[in-house]
Amino acid sequence: MTIREMTPQDLAQVLVLWQQAEGVGLSEADSPDRLTRFLEHNPGLSFVAINGNQLVGAVLGGHDGRRGYIHHLAVAANERRR
């Protein structure tokens, strides 16, 4: 498994993962365009987990200048507790 920084090219797969995950509430702010801008403004704070060629985890992190936030976090059901 590889963990690396999330890129805009990952967003289609990331959104599918988040949509399938229980408890992840998505909104208008989670469109690919807005997420791309979010990644540009918060470099080095969002990551994906890749197993083989499949995206199996994603975390979207950001900050407001004082505090850090985890906005969305999900791991594919078949990859949990490993």
C-alpha positions in Angstrom: 0.0 0.0 0.0 1.2 3.5 -0.9 0.1 6.7 0.8 0.7 9.9 -1.1 -0.5 13.4 -1.4 -3.9 13.8 -3.1 -3.9 15.5 -6.5 -6.8 16.8 -8.6 -6.5 13.8 -10.8 -7.6 11.6 -7.8 -10.8 13.5 -7.2 -13.1 11.3 -9.4 -12.1 8.2 -7.5 -12.0 10.0 -4.1 -15.6 11.3 -4.6 -16.8 7.7 -5.4 -15.1 6.5 -2.2 -16.7 9.3 -0.1 -20.1 8.7 -1.6 -19.9 5.0 -0.7 -18.7 5.6 2.9 -21.2 5.8 5.7 -21.2 9.1 7.6 -19.4 11.2 5.0 -21.8 14.1 4.1 -20.9 15.8 0.9 -22.2 19.2 -0.2 -21.8 21.7 -3.0 -18.4 22.5 -1.6 -17.3 19.0 -2.7 -17.4 19.6 -6.4 -14.3 18.7 -8.4 -13.6 22.4 -9.2 -14.0 23.5 -5.6 -11.9 20.6 -4.2 -9.2 21.4 -6.7 -9.0 25.0 -5.4 -9.1 23.6 -1.8 -6.1 21.4 -2.6 -4.2 24.3 -4.1 -4.8 26.4 -0.9 -4.0 23.6 1.5 -0.9 21.8 0.0 0.5 18.8 1.8 -2.6 18.2 4.0 -4.7 15.8 2.0 -3.7 12.2 1.2 -4.8 9.0 -0.6 -4.0 5.4 0.0 -3.4 3.2 -3.1 -3.4 -0.6 -3.0 -2.2 -1.9 -6.3 -3.9 0.4 -8.8 -7.0 1.0 -6.6 -7.7 4.1 -4.5 -8.7 2.6 -1.1 -8.5 5.6 1.3 -8.7 9.4 1.3 -8.4 12.2 3.8 -9.1 15.8 3.1 -7.2 18.1 5.5 -7.1 21.9 5.7 -6.3 24.8 8.0 -7.6 28.3 8.8 -4.2 29.7 9.8 -4.6 28.7 13.4 -6.2 25.3 13.5 -6.0 22.2 11.4 -9.1 20.3 10.2 -10.0 16.9 8.9 -12.9 17.5 6.6 -13.5 14.0 5.1 -11.9 10.7 5.9 -12.8 7.3 4.4 -11.3 3.9 3.9 -12.8 1.3 1.6 -14.8 -1.3 3.6 -12.7 -4.2 2.3 -9.4 -2.5 3.4 -10.4 -1.6 7.0 -8.6 -3.1 10.0 -5.6 -4.4 8.0 
